Amino acid sequence: MIETHTRSIVKAVSYRLLGSGVTFIVVLVMTQKFNLAAGIGIIDTLLKIGAFYFHERLWHRIPFGRVKPPDYQI
C-alpha cells in the first residue's frame, strides 16, 4: 500500500494539533500566560508539521519492514 502526499500531510497536521494542544496546556499551566502558551503552541505546530512530513516521506522511501504483497489474491 502506498501513501499519498495528501495523506502524509493530513496525518502530520492532525497529529501536531493534538501534540501542540498538549504543549499549549503544559505551558499555560506552568506560566499562567495565555499569549505565551498560544505563541509557543503555534510555533511548535508549524515547525513540527514540517518535520513530521519530511520524516514520513523519508520513511516512505525506506524498504525496511515492508513485505511485497502476493501477485494474486483469492
N, CA, C and O atoms as a CHARMM CRD file, in Angstrom:
* protein
*
  296
    1    1 MET  N      0.84300  -1.16200   0.00000 PROA 1      0.00000
    2    1 MET  CA     0.00000   0.00000   0.00000 PROA 1      0.00000
    3    1 MET  C      0.90000   1.24100   0.00000 PROA 1      0.00000
    4    1 MET  O      1.86000   1.31000   0.76700 PROA 1      0.00000
    5    2 ILE  N      0.59800   2.19800  -0.84000 PROA 2      0.00000
    6    2 ILE  CA     1.37300   3.42600  -0.95900 PROA 2      0.00000
    7    2 ILE  C      0.55300   4.58300  -0.40500 PROA 2      0.00000
    8    2 ILE  O     -0.62900   4.73000  -0.71400 PROA 2      0.00000
    9    3 GLU  N      1.20000   5.39800   0.41500 PROA 3      0.00000
   10    3 GLU  CA     0.52500   6.57000   0.95900 PROA 3      0.00000
   11    3 GLU  C      0.76800   7.76600   0.05500 PROA 3      0.00000
   12    3 GLU  O      1.87000   7.96100  -0.45800 PROA 3      0.00000
   13    4 THR  N     -0.27100   8.55800  -0.13300 PROA 4      0.00000
   14    4 THR  CA    -0.14500   9.75800  -0.94900 PROA 4      0.00000
   15    4 THR  C      0.44900  10.89700  -0.11000 PROA 4      0.00000
   16    4 THR  O      0.46600  10.84100   1.11900 PROA 4      0.00000
   17    5 HSD  N      0.93400  11.92800  -0.80800 PROA 5      0.00000
   18    5 HSD  CA     1.44600  13.11000  -0.11600 PROA 5      0.00000
   19    5 HSD  C      0.33200  13.75500   0.71200 PROA 5      0.00000
   20    5 HSD  O      0.57600  14.22700   1.82200 PROA 5      0.00000
   21    6 THR  N     -0.88500  13.77400   0.17600 PROA 6      0.00000
   22    6 THR  CA    -2.01600  14.36300   0.88800 PROA 6      0.00000
   23    6 THR  C     -2.26900  13.64000   2.19700 PROA 6      0.00000
   24    6 THR  O     -2.50700  14.27900   3.22200 PROA 6      0.00000
   25    7 ARG  N     -2.22100  12.31600   2.17700 PROA 7      0.00000
   26    7 ARG  CA    -2.42900  11.53900   3.40400 PROA 7      0.00000
   27    7 ARG  C     -1.33600  11.85200   4.42300 PROA 7      0.00000
   28    7 ARG  O     -1.62300  12.00300   5.61000 PROA 7      0.00000
   29    8 SER  N     -0.08700  11.95100   3.96800 PROA 8      0.00000
   30    8 SER  CA     1.01400  12.27400   4.87600 PROA 8      0.00000
   31    8 SER  C      0.81900  13.65600   5.49900 PROA 8      0.00000
   32    8 SER  O      1.08500  13.84300   6.68600 PROA 8      0.00000
   33    9 ILE  N      0.36100  14.61500   4.71200 PROA 9      0.00000
   34    9 ILE  CA     0.13000  15.96900   5.22900 PROA 9      0.00000
   35    9 ILE  C     -1.00600  15.96600   6.25100 PROA 9      0.00000
   36    9 ILE  O     -0.88100  16.57100   7.31600 PROA 9      0.00000
   37   10 VAL  N     -2.10700  15.29300   5.93800 PROA 10     0.00000
   38   10 VAL  CA    -3.24400  15.24700   6.86600 PROA 10     0.00000
   39   10 VAL  C     -2.84500  14.55400   8.16500 PROA 10     0.00000
   40   10 VAL  O     -3.23800  14.99800   9.24400 PROA 10     0.00000
   41   11 LYS  N     -2.07500  13.48100   8.07900 PROA 11     0.00000
   42   11 LYS  CA    -1.60200  12.80500   9.28500 PROA 11     0.00000
   43   11 LYS  C     -0.71700  13.72900  10.10800 PROA 11     0.00000
   44   11 LYS  O     -0.84200  13.78800  11.33100 PROA 11     0.00000
   45   12 ALA  N      0.17200  14.44600   9.44400 PROA 12     0.00000
   46   12 ALA  CA     1.07800  15.36300  10.14800 PROA 12     0.00000
   47   12 ALA  C      0.29200  16.45700  10.85300 PROA 12     0.00000
   48   12 ALA  O      0.56600  16.76800  12.01200 PROA 12     0.00000
   49   13 VAL  N     -0.67700  17.04000  10.16700 PROA 13     0.00000
   50   13 VAL  CA    -1.46200  18.13000  10.75000 PROA 13     0.00000
   51   13 VAL  C     -2.28300  17.63300  11.93100 PROA 13     0.00000
   52   13 VAL  O     -2.28500  18.26800  12.98600 PROA 13     0.00000
   53   14 SER  N     -2.98100  16.51100  11.77800 PROA 14     0.00000
   54   14 SER  CA    -3.82800  16.01800  12.86700 PROA 14     0.00000
   55   14 SER  C     -2.99600  15.63100  14.08500 PROA 14     0.00000
   56   14 SER  O     -3.39800  15.90000  15.21700 PROA 14     0.00000
   57   15 TYR  N     -1.85400  15.01000  13.86800 PROA 15     0.00000
   58   15 TYR  CA    -1.00000  14.62000  14.97900 PROA 15     0.00000
   59   15 TYR  C     -0.43400  15.84700  15.69000 PROA 15     0.00000
   60   15 TYR  O     -0.37800  15.88300  16.91900 PROA 15     0.00000
   61   16 ARG  N     -0.02000  16.83900  14.92900 PROA 16     0.00000
   62   16 ARG  CA     0.56500  18.03400  15.52500 PROA 16     0.00000
   63   16 ARG  C     -0.46500  18.87000  16.26200 PROA 16     0.00000
   64   16 ARG  O     -0.14200  19.47500  17.28400 PROA 16     0.00000
   65   17 LEU  N     -1.68600  18.91900  15.77500 PROA 17     0.00000
   66   17 LEU  CA    -2.71600  19.64800  16.50200 PROA 17     0.00000
   67   17 LEU  C     -2.91500  19.03600  17.88600 PROA 17     0.00000
   68   17 LEU  O     -3.06200  19.74900  18.87800 PROA 17     0.00000
   69   18 LEU  N     -2.91700  17.73400  17.93700 PROA 18     0.00000
   70   18 LEU  CA    -3.03000  17.05000  19.22400 PROA 18     0.00000
   71   18 LEU  C     -1.81800  17.35100  20.10400 PROA 18     0.00000
   72   18 LEU  O     -1.96900  17.74600  21.26100 PROA 18     0.00000
   73   19 GLY  N     -0.62900  17.16700  19.56200 PROA 19     0.00000
   74   19 GLY  CA     0.59400  17.39100  20.33000 PROA 19     0.00000
   75   19 GLY  C      0.76300  18.83700  20.75600 PROA 19     0.00000
   76   19 GLY  O      1.18800  19.10600  21.88000 PROA 19     0.00000
   77   20 SER  N      0.43800  19.76800  19.87800 PROA 20     0.00000
   78   20 SER  CA     0.58300  21.18100  20.21600 PROA 20     0.00000
   79   20 SER  C     -0.46900  21.62600  21.22200 PROA 20     0.00000
   80   20 SER  O     -0.23100  22.54400  22.00800 PROA 20     0.00000
   81   21 GLY  N     -1.60900  20.99100  21.20200 PROA 21     0.00000
   82   21 GLY  CA    -2.61900  21.25900  22.22900 PROA 21     0.00000
   83   21 GLY  C     -2.09500  20.88900  23.60500 PROA 21     0.00000
   84   21 GLY  O     -2.31500  21.60900  24.57900 PROA 21     0.00000
   85   22 VAL  N     -1.40400  19.76700  23.67800 PROA 22     0.00000
   86   22 VAL  CA    -0.79500  19.34600  24.94100 PROA 22     0.00000
   87   22 VAL  C      0.29300  20.34000  25.35100 PROA 22     0.00000
   88   22 VAL  O      0.37100  20.73300  26.51500 PROA 22     0.00000
   89   23 THR  N      1.12800  20.74300  24.39600 PROA 23     0.00000
   90   23 THR  CA     2.17900  21.73200  24.68500 PROA 23     0.00000
   91   23 THR  C      1.57100  23.02700  25.20000 PROA 23     0.00000
   92   23 THR  O      2.06100  23.60000  26.17300 PROA 23     0.00000
   93   24 PHE  N      0.50700  23.49200  24.55200 PROA 24     0.00000
   94   24 PHE  CA    -0.17800  24.72000  24.96900 PROA 24     0.00000
   95   24 PHE  C     -0.64400  24.60500  26.42200 PROA 24     0.00000
   96   24 PHE  O     -0.42300  25.51700  27.22000 PROA 24     0.00000
   97   25 ILE  N     -1.27900  23.50000  26.76000 PROA 25     0.00000
   98   25 ILE  CA    -1.80700  23.31000  28.11100 PROA 25     0.00000
   99   25 ILE  C     -0.67400  23.27800  29.14300 PROA 25     0.00000
  100   25 ILE  O     -0.78700  23.88000  30.21100 PROA 25     0.00000
  101   26 VAL  N      0.41500  22.57800  28.82200 PROA 26     0.00000
  102   26 VAL  CA     1.54000  22.49900  29.74900 PROA 26     0.00000
  103   26 VAL  C      2.13400  23.88600  29.99100 PROA 26     0.00000
  104   26 VAL  O      2.37900  24.26200  31.13700 PROA 26     0.00000
  105   27 VAL  N      2.36700  24.65300  28.91600 PROA 27     0.00000
  106   27 VAL  CA     2.93900  25.99200  29.06600 PROA 27     0.00000
  107   27 VAL  C      1.97000  26.89500  29.82300 PROA 27     0.00000
  108   27 VAL  O      2.39700  27.67800  30.67100 PROA 27     0.00000
  109   28 LEU  N      0.69800  26.80100  29.53700 PROA 28     0.00000
  110   28 LEU  CA    -0.29600  27.62400  30.22100 PROA 28     0.00000
  111   28 LEU  C     -0.32600  27.32000  31.72500 PROA 28     0.00000
  112   28 LEU  O     -0.36300  28.23400  32.54800 PROA 28     0.00000
  113   29 VAL  N     -0.31100  26.04100  32.07000 PROA 29     0.00000
  114   29 VAL  CA    -0.33300  25.65500  33.48000 PROA 29     0.00000
  115   29 VAL  C      0.94300  26.12400  34.18000 PROA 29     0.00000
  116   29 VAL  O      0.88800  26.58700  35.32000 PROA 29     0.00000
  117   30 MET  N      2.08000  26.00900  33.51200 PROA 30     0.00000
  118   30 MET  CA     3.35200  26.36500  34.14900 PROA 30     0.00000
  119   30 MET  C      3.57000  27.87100  34.25300 PROA 30     0.00000
  120   30 MET  O      4.18400  28.33600  35.21300 PROA 30     0.00000
  121   31 THR  N      3.07700  28.64400  33.28000 PROA 31     0.00000
  122   31 THR  CA     3.36800  30.08500  33.26900 PROA 31     0.00000
  123   31 THR  C      2.15800  30.95700  33.59700 PROA 31     0.00000
  124   31 THR  O      2.31100  32.11100  33.99700 PROA 31     0.00000
  125   32 GLN  N      0.96600  30.40700  33.42800 PROA 32     0.00000
  126   32 GLN  CA    -0.27300  31.18200  33.60200 PROA 32     0.00000
  127   32 GLN  C     -0.36500  32.34000  32.60900 PROA 32     0.00000
  128   32 GLN  O     -1.07500  33.31300  32.86300 PROA 32     0.00000
  129   33 LYS  N      0.35000  32.24600  31.47100 PROA 33     0.00000
  130   33 LYS  CA     0.35300  33.30500  30.46100 PROA 33     0.00000
  131   33 LYS  C     -0.21800  32.74700  29.16200 PROA 33     0.00000
  132   33 LYS  O      0.43100  31.97100  28.46000 PROA 33     0.00000
  133   34 PHE  N     -1.45100  33.16200  28.86100 PROA 34     0.00000
  134   34 PHE  CA    -2.14900  32.64000  27.68800 PROA 34     0.00000
  135   34 PHE  C     -1.40700  32.97500  26.39200 PROA 34     0.00000
  136   34 PHE  O     -1.21400  32.09800  25.55000 PROA 34     0.00000
  137   35 ASN  N     -0.99000  34.23100  26.22200 PROA 35     0.00000
  138   35 ASN  CA    -0.32900  34.64000  24.98200 PROA 35     0.00000
  139   35 ASN  C      0.97500  33.88800  24.74800 PROA 35     0.00000
  140   35 ASN  O      1.26800  33.49800  23.61900 PROA 35     0.00000
  141   36 LEU  N      1.75000  33.68400  25.78900 PROA 36     0.00000
  142   36 LEU  CA     2.98500  32.91500  25.66900 PROA 36     0.00000
  143   36 LEU  C      2.67300  31.47300  25.27100 PROA 36     0.00000
  144   36 LEU  O      3.30400  30.92300  24.36800 PROA 36     0.00000
  145   37 ALA  N      1.70600  30.87100  25.94200 PROA 37     0.00000
  146   37 ALA  CA     1.32900  29.48600  25.65000 PROA 37     0.00000
  147   37 ALA  C      0.82700  29.35500  24.22100 PROA 37     0.00000
  148   37 ALA  O      1.16900  28.39400  23.53200 PROA 37     0.00000
  149   38 ALA  N      0.00900  30.32200  23.76000 PROA 38     0.00000
  150   38 ALA  CA    -0.51700  30.27400  22.39100 PROA 38     0.00000
  151   38 ALA  C      0.61000  30.43400  21.37300 PROA 38     0.00000
  152   38 ALA  O      0.64600  29.71900  20.37200 PROA 38     0.00000
  153   39 GLY  N      1.52100  31.36000  21.62000 PROA 39     0.00000
  154   39 GLY  CA     2.64800  31.56800  20.70800 PROA 39     0.00000
  155   39 GLY  C      3.52700  30.34100  20.58500 PROA 39     0.00000
  156   39 GLY  O      3.89700  29.93700  19.48300 PROA 39     0.00000
  157   40 ILE  N      3.85800  29.75100  21.72200 PROA 40     0.00000
  158   40 ILE  CA     4.66900  28.53400  21.70200 PROA 40     0.00000
  159   40 ILE  C      3.91500  27.40600  21.00300 PROA 40     0.00000
  160   40 ILE  O      4.50700  26.65300  20.22900 PROA 40     0.00000
  161   41 GLY  N      2.62400  27.28400  21.26600 PROA 41     0.00000
  162   41 GLY  CA     1.81900  26.24400  20.61600 PROA 41     0.00000
  163   41 GLY  C      1.78700  26.40100  19.10400 PROA 41     0.00000
  164   41 GLY  O      1.87200  25.41100  18.37700 PROA 41     0.00000
  165   42 ILE  N      1.66500  27.63800  18.61900 PROA 42     0.00000
  166   42 ILE  CA     1.62200  27.87900  17.16700 PROA 42     0.00000
  167   42 ILE  C      2.96500  27.58200  16.52500 PROA 42     0.00000
  168   42 ILE  O      3.02500  26.90700  15.49700 PROA 42     0.00000
  169   43 ILE  N      4.04900  28.08100  17.12400 PROA 43     0.00000
  170   43 ILE  CA     5.38100  27.81600  16.57000 PROA 43     0.00000
  171   43 ILE  C      5.67100  26.32300  16.58300 PROA 43     0.00000
  172   43 ILE  O      6.20000  25.78100  15.61300 PROA 43     0.00000
  173   44 ASP  N      5.32700  25.66000  17.67900 PROA 44     0.00000
  174   44 ASP  CA     5.51400  24.21500  17.80600 PROA 44     0.00000
  175   44 ASP  C      4.77400  23.48100  16.69400 PROA 44     0.00000
  176   44 ASP  O      5.31600  22.56600  16.07500 PROA 44     0.00000
  177   45 THR  N      3.54300  23.88700  16.45000 PROA 45     0.00000
  178   45 THR  CA     2.73200  23.24700  15.40700 PROA 45     0.00000
  179   45 THR  C      3.37200  23.38300  14.03700 PROA 45     0.00000
  180   45 THR  O      3.53800  22.39200  13.32500 PROA 45     0.00000
  181   46 LEU  N      3.73000  24.59500  13.66700 PROA 46     0.00000
  182   46 LEU  CA     4.26300  24.84100  12.32300 PROA 46     0.00000
  183   46 LEU  C      5.58300  24.10900  12.07800 PROA 46     0.00000
  184   46 LEU  O      5.76200  23.47800  11.03600 PROA 46     0.00000
  185   47 LEU  N      6.48900  24.19200  13.02400 PROA 47     0.00000
  186   47 LEU  CA     7.78600  23.53900  12.84800 PROA 47     0.00000
  187   47 LEU  C      7.66900  22.01700  12.81600 PROA 47     0.00000
  188   47 LEU  O      8.31200  21.35100  12.00400 PROA 47     0.00000
  189   48 LYS  N      6.85700  21.48800  13.69000 PROA 48     0.00000
  190   48 LYS  CA     6.77700  20.02700  13.78300 PROA 48     0.00000
  191   48 LYS  C      5.92200  19.39600  12.69200 PROA 48     0.00000
  192   48 LYS  O      6.11100  18.22000  12.37900 PROA 48     0.00000
  193   49 ILE  N      4.99500  20.13300  12.10700 PROA 49     0.00000
  194   49 ILE  CA     4.27000  19.59800  10.94400 PROA 49     0.00000
  195   49 ILE  C      5.26500  19.35900   9.81200 PROA 49     0.00000
  196   49 ILE  O      5.25700  18.30400   9.17800 PROA 49     0.00000
  197   50 GLY  N      6.11200  20.33800   9.56800 PROA 50     0.00000
  198   50 GLY  CA     7.12500  20.18600   8.52400 PROA 50     0.00000
  199   50 GLY  C      8.07900  19.04400   8.81100 PROA 50     0.00000
  200   50 GLY  O      8.39000  18.25400   7.91900 PROA 50     0.00000
  201   51 ALA  N      8.54800  18.94800  10.04800 PROA 51     0.00000
  202   51 ALA  CA     9.47400  17.87200  10.41500 PROA 51     0.00000
  203   51 ALA  C      8.81800  16.50800  10.25800 PROA 51     0.00000
  204   51 ALA  O      9.43600  15.57500   9.74400 PROA 51     0.00000
  205   52 PHE  N      7.56600  16.38800  10.70000 PROA 52     0.00000
  206   52 PHE  CA     6.86700  15.11400  10.58800 PROA 52     0.00000
  207   52 PHE  C      6.64700  14.72400   9.12000 PROA 52     0.00000
  208   52 PHE  O      6.81400  13.56200   8.75000 PROA 52     0.00000
  209   53 TYR  N      6.27500  15.69300   8.30100 PROA 53     0.00000
  210   53 TYR  CA     6.03000  15.41400   6.88700 PROA 53     0.00000
  211   53 TYR  C      7.29400  14.87200   6.21500 PROA 53     0.00000
  212   53 TYR  O      7.24200  13.85700   5.52100 PROA 53     0.00000
  213   54 PHE  N      8.42600  15.54700   6.42000 PROA 54     0.00000
  214   54 PHE  CA     9.66600  15.08100   5.79100 PROA 54     0.00000
  215   54 PHE  C     10.11600  13.74800   6.36800 PROA 54     0.00000
  216   54 PHE  O     10.66100  12.91700   5.64100 PROA 54     0.00000
  217   55 HSD  N      9.90000  13.52800   7.65000 PROA 55     0.00000
  218   55 HSD  CA    10.21400  12.23900   8.26300 PROA 55     0.00000
  219   55 HSD  C      9.35100  11.13400   7.64900 PROA 55     0.00000
  220   55 HSD  O      9.85000  10.05700   7.32400 PROA 55     0.00000
  221   56 GLU  N      8.07500  11.40700   7.49700 PROA 56     0.00000
  222   56 GLU  CA     7.14200  10.43700   6.91600 PROA 56     0.00000
  223   56 GLU  C      7.53700  10.08600   5.47500 PROA 56     0.00000
  224   56 GLU  O      7.54400   8.91500   5.09400 PROA 56     0.00000
  225   57 ARG  N      7.86200  11.10600   4.68900 PROA 57     0.00000
  226   57 ARG  CA     8.22600  10.87100   3.28600 PROA 57     0.00000
  227   57 ARG  C      9.55900  10.14000   3.18000 PROA 57     0.00000
  228   57 ARG  O      9.74000   9.32400   2.27600 PROA 57     0.00000
  229   58 LEU  N     10.48800  10.41500   4.08100 PROA 58     0.00000
  230   58 LEU  CA    11.75800   9.69500   4.09100 PROA 58     0.00000
  231   58 LEU  C     11.51300   8.21600   4.36300 PROA 58     0.00000
  232   58 LEU  O     12.05100   7.35500   3.66700 PROA 58     0.00000
  233   59 TRP  N     10.70400   7.92200   5.37000 PROA 59     0.00000
  234   59 TRP  CA    10.39900   6.52800   5.68400 PROA 59     0.00000
  235   59 TRP  C      9.61700   5.84600   4.56200 PROA 59     0.00000
  236   59 TRP  O      9.67800   4.62600   4.41400 PROA 59     0.00000
  237   60 HSD  N      8.89200   6.62100   3.78400 PROA 60     0.00000
  238   60 HSD  CA     8.17200   6.05100   2.64000 PROA 60     0.00000
  239   60 HSD  C      9.16100   5.46000   1.62400 PROA 60     0.00000
  240   60 HSD  O      8.82200   4.51200   0.91600 PROA 60     0.00000
  241   61 ARG  N     10.36200   6.00600   1.55000 PROA 61     0.00000
  242   61 ARG  CA    11.37700   5.54600   0.60000 PROA 61     0.00000
  243   61 ARG  C     12.21800   4.38000   1.12600 PROA 61     0.00000
  244   61 ARG  O     12.93300   3.73800   0.35600 PROA 61     0.00000
  245   62 ILE  N     12.13900   4.10600   2.41500 PROA 62     0.00000
  246   62 ILE  CA    12.95900   3.06600   3.02800 PROA 62     0.00000
  247   62 ILE  C     12.17900   1.75300   3.03400 PROA 62     0.00000
  248   62 ILE  O     11.07200   1.69500   3.57000 PROA 62     0.00000
  249   63 PRO  N     12.74700   0.69500   2.44300 PROA 63     0.00000
  250   63 PRO  CA    12.01100  -0.57000   2.34400 PROA 63     0.00000
  251   63 PRO  C     11.98300  -1.38600   3.64500 PROA 63     0.00000
  252   63 PRO  O     11.29100  -2.40200   3.70700 PROA 63     0.00000
  253   64 PHE  N     12.70800  -0.97100   4.67200 PROA 64     0.00000
  254   64 PHE  CA    12.78400  -1.72200   5.91700 PROA 64     0.00000
  255   64 PHE  C     11.39300  -2.02200   6.47700 PROA 64     0.00000
  256   64 PHE  O     10.56900  -1.12100   6.63600 PROA 64     0.00000
  257   65 GLY  N     11.14200  -3.29800   6.77400 PROA 65     0.00000
  258   65 GLY  CA     9.90300  -3.69900   7.43000 PROA 65     0.00000
  259   65 GLY  C      8.71300  -3.86100   6.50900 PROA 65     0.00000
  260   65 GLY  O      7.60400  -4.11700   6.97800 PROA 65     0.00000
  261   66 ARG  N      8.91300  -3.72000   5.23100 PROA 66     0.00000
  262   66 ARG  CA     7.80700  -3.89500   4.27500 PROA 66     0.00000
  263   66 ARG  C      7.87500  -5.28400   3.66500 PROA 66     0.00000
  264   66 ARG  O      8.95100  -5.86400   3.52000 PROA 66     0.00000
  265   67 VAL  N      6.73600  -5.79400   3.31800 PROA 67     0.00000
  266   67 VAL  CA     6.67000  -7.06800   2.60300 PROA 67     0.00000
  267   67 VAL  C      5.94900  -6.82800   1.28800 PROA 67     0.00000
  268   67 VAL  O      5.05200  -5.99000   1.19000 PROA 67     0.00000
  269   68 LYS  N      6.36100  -7.57900   0.29000 PROA 68     0.00000
  270   68 LYS  CA     5.73100  -7.45200  -1.01300 PROA 68     0.00000
  271   68 LYS  C      4.40100  -8.20200  -0.98900 PROA 68     0.00000
  272   68 LYS  O      4.34200  -9.35400  -0.55900 PROA 68     0.00000
  273   69 PRO  N      3.31600  -7.53500  -1.45800 PROA 69     0.00000
  274   69 PRO  CA     2.03400  -8.25400  -1.49300 PROA 69     0.00000
  275   69 PRO  C      2.08700  -9.39000  -2.51700 PROA 69     0.00000
  276   69 PRO  O      2.85600  -9.33200  -3.47600 PROA 69     0.00000
  277   70 PRO  N      1.27100 -10.41600  -2.30900 PROA 70     0.00000
  278   70 PRO  CA     1.27200 -11.52900  -3.27800 PROA 70     0.00000
  279   70 PRO  C      0.83800 -11.04900  -4.65400 PROA 70     0.00000
  280   70 PRO  O      0.13400 -10.04700  -4.78800 PROA 70     0.00000
  281   71 ASP  N      1.27200 -11.78500  -5.67500 PROA 71     0.00000
  282   71 ASP  CA     0.93800 -11.43700  -7.05500 PROA 71     0.00000
  283   71 ASP  C     -0.53100 -11.67400  -7.37500 PROA 71     0.00000
  284   71 ASP  O     -1.04500 -11.14200  -8.35900 PROA 71     0.00000
  285   72 TYR  N     -1.19700 -12.45400  -6.56800 PROA 72     0.00000
  286   72 TYR  CA    -2.60600 -12.73200  -6.78400 PROA 72     0.00000
  287   72 TYR  C     -3.35700 -12.67800  -5.46300 PROA 72     0.00000
  288   72 TYR  O     -2.76500 -12.77400  -4.38800 PROA 72     0.00000
  289   73 GLN  N     -4.66000 -12.52600  -5.56300 PROA 73     0.00000
  290   73 GLN  CA    -5.49200 -12.53800  -4.37700 PROA 73     0.00000
  291   73 GLN  C     -6.64800 -13.49200  -4.60900 PROA 73     0.00000
  292   73 GLN  O     -7.13800 -13.64600  -5.72700 PROA 73     0.00000
  293   74 ILE  N     -7.06300 -14.11500  -3.54800 PROA 74     0.00000
  294   74 ILE  CA    -8.18900 -15.05700  -3.64900 PROA 74     0.00000
  295   74 ILE  C     -9.40100 -14.43700  -3.00000 PROA 74     0.00000
  296   74 ILE  O    -10.46600 -15.05200  -2.96700 PROA 74     0.00000
